[in-house]
Amino acid sequence: MVETWRSRTIYNMIIDALQRRGGTAKDRDIYELLRSEYDVSYMEFLKALMVLELRGFVKVSLMKGDIRWIELLAK
C-alpha cells in the first residue's frame, strides 16, 4: 500500500474549499474539488466532515436522499 503525504491536513483543505465557494456547498462539490487535487477517499472525506462538525467549524445538514449541505461556521 502506497501512503500519500500531504503538506496540509484534510480539515484545512475542506475549510479552504468552503471559503472559496462563499461558505456553503454540497458535499459532492467539495469532495470532487478535493479529489481533483489530492488522493482522498469518500469515507475519509466524510470522517473529516464529522470531525469538523463536532469541533464547531462546520454545520452539515441533510437535504434530500444522500445530499449533504455544508455551511462554514468559523471564518
N, C-alpha and C positions, 0 to 999 in steps of 0.2 A: 504494500500500500504506500502510495506516494503522499507525503504530507506537504501542504502548501503553506508557506509562511506569508503572513500579511503584515504590512507596515502599520495598518490601522485596524482597530477592532471592528467587528461587525456592528456593534452598537453605534459607534461613531459614524459608520457608513450609512446606517439606516437614518440616523438623525440628520446627517448632511443631505441625503436624498430627499427627506421630507422638507427641509428648509428650501431646497432648490425648487420644490413643487408648491411652495406657498404655505406649507404646514399641514396639508391634508392630501391624502391619496388613497387609492385602493391598494390592497396588499399585493396583488399580482403586478401592478405597475412598479412598485418599489422593488419587488423581487426580481422582475425582469431587468430593471436598471442595474441592480447589484450583480446579477448573474452575467450581464454583458461585460462587467469589469473584473469580477472575481469568481472563483470557483466556490459557489455557495449552494448547498442543498436546500430544498424547500423546508425540510424538517429543522435544519439548523437556523434558517430564517425565522420560522415560527417560534422556536425556542428563544431566540434573541428578542423577538417582539414581546413575548411573555415577560422576560426579564425587564425590558424597558417599561412595560406597563406596571409591573409590581414596584419598580423604583420610582414611578410617578413622572416619567418623561413623556410617555405617550398614552393615548386612550384608544383602545381598539373596540370597535362596535361591529356587530354582525348585521350586514344589510339585508341580504336575502340569499338563501342557499349557502354557499361556501365563500361568499364575497365579504371581505372584512374592510371596514373603513378605518383608516389610521389618522389620528389627529395628534399633532405635536403640541404638548402642553408647556414644556420648558424651552425657552429660546435663549 
